[in-house]
Amino acid sequence: LNSGLVEKYSDEDSNSSSSSSSSSSKAESVKTELANIIALHK
């Protein structure tokens, strides 16, 4: 499940990073979301 989510977010990041400079801040929020999801599954 977690690996699938990571792949989904990775695809979105690669698609948006070339078109916007806010991808870095978006990546940070994605990392936080993933951390929360993983913590919930522990």
Phi and psi restraints in degrees (value plus and minus 20) as a CYANA .aco file:
   2 ASN   PHI     -82.0   -42.0
   2 ASN   PSI     -61.9   -21.9
   3 SER   PHI     -83.5   -43.5
   3 SER   PSI     -56.7   -16.7
   4 GLY   PHI     -83.0   -43.0
   4 GLY   PSI     -61.5   -21.5
   5 LEU   PHI     -84.4   -44.4
   5 LEU   PSI     -62.0   -22.0
   6 VAL   PHI     -80.6   -40.6
   6 VAL   PSI     -63.4   -23.4
   7 GLU   PHI     -82.6   -42.6
   7 GLU   PSI     -61.4   -21.4
   8 LYS   PHI     -81.0   -41.0
   8 LYS   PSI     -67.4   -27.4
   9 TYR   PHI     -86.9   -46.9
   9 TYR   PSI     -56.8   -16.8
  10 SER   PHI     -82.3   -42.3
  10 SER   PSI     -62.5   -22.5
  11 ASP   PHI     -81.2   -41.2
  11 ASP   PSI     -64.6   -24.6
  12 GLU   PHI     -83.4   -43.4
  12 GLU   PSI     -61.4   -21.4
  13 ASP   PHI     -82.9   -42.9
  13 ASP   PSI     -65.1   -25.1
  14 SER   PHI     -85.4   -45.4
  14 SER   PSI     -52.4   -12.4
  15 ASN   PHI     -93.9   -53.9
  15 ASN   PSI     -55.3   -15.3
  16 SER   PHI    -113.8   -73.8
  16 SER   PSI     -42.3    -2.3
  17 SER   PHI     -83.9   -43.9
  17 SER   PSI     -51.3   -11.3
  18 SER   PHI     -98.7   -58.7
  18 SER   PSI     -39.0     1.0
  19 SER   PHI    -125.5   -85.5
  19 SER   PSI     -36.7     3.3
  20 SER   PHI    -162.6  -122.6
  20 SER   PSI     129.6   169.6
  21 SER   PHI    -109.1   -69.1
  21 SER   PSI     -23.1    16.9
  22 SER   PHI    -108.0   -68.0
  22 SER   PSI     -13.5    26.5
  23 SER   PHI     -84.0   -44.0
  23 SER   PSI     -50.1   -10.1
  24 SER   PHI     -86.2   -46.2
  24 SER   PSI     -64.7   -24.7
  25 SER   PHI     -87.5   -47.5
  25 SER   PSI     -55.1   -15.1
  26 LYS   PHI     -85.1   -45.1
  26 LYS   PSI     -60.6   -20.6
  27 ALA   PHI     -81.6   -41.6
  27 ALA   PSI     -58.4   -18.4
  28 GLU   PHI     -82.2   -42.2
  28 GLU   PSI     -64.8   -24.8
  29 SER   PHI     -86.0   -46.0
  29 SER   PSI     -55.4   -15.4
  30 VAL   PHI     -85.3   -45.3
  30 VAL   PSI     -61.8   -21.8
  31 LYS   PHI     -79.5   -39.5
  31 LYS   PSI     -62.7   -22.7
  32 THR   PHI     -82.8   -42.8
  32 THR   PSI     -63.1   -23.1
  33 GLU   PHI     -81.3   -41.3
  33 GLU   PSI     -66.1   -26.1
  34 LEU   PHI     -82.2   -42.2
  34 LEU   PSI     -60.8   -20.8
  35 ALA   PHI     -80.9   -40.9
  35 ALA   PSI     -62.7   -22.7
  36 ASN   PHI     -84.5   -44.5
  36 ASN   PSI     -63.4   -23.4
  37 ILE   PHI     -82.1   -42.1
  37 ILE   PSI     -66.5   -26.5
  38 ILE   PHI     -83.6   -43.6
  38 ILE   PSI     -59.9   -19.9
  39 ALA   PHI     -82.8   -42.8
  39 ALA   PSI     -57.7   -17.7
  40 LEU   PHI     -86.2   -46.2
  40 LEU   PSI     -52.7   -12.7
  41 HIS   PHI    -102.6   -62.6
  41 HIS   PSI     -31.9     8.1
